[in-house]
Amino acid sequence: MRSALVIAEITVAVFLQVCSGLLLESLKAVERLSTGFDPQGVITATVALPPGGAGGSCAHFISASLVSRAVGIFTSVM
């Protein structure tokens, strides 16, 4: 009985090592793939809202205002 458990444990350990090796190879292959996304020229921004939060209409006004300003900035740059 004891030898069967040892054999089963070794079998499971080898199986897990093979699976982890295959997983690492898959992750390396995914890293090498081209996503088609070109991050050059991407601009990010952070917006800090009031600590109390912004209500529905206030949040909509803030987002609409920011979008219109951003469009104006980007069209003047290009």
C-alpha positions, 0 to 999 in steps of 0.5 A: 500500500505504501509503495503504491502511494509513493508511486502515485505521488511521484506520478503526480509530481512529474505530471505537475512539472510537465504541465507547468513547463508547458504553461511557461512555454505557452506564456512565452509564446503569448509574449512574443505575439504582436497585438497590433496595438501601437502605444506610440503617441498615446496620451493619458490623463488623470481626473481628480473629482471632488472628495464628496463625489460627483452626482449624475448630472455633475459627472456628465457635465464634467466628462462632456467638458473634458471630452470637448477640451481634449478634442480641441487640443488634439485637433489643434496638435494634428 
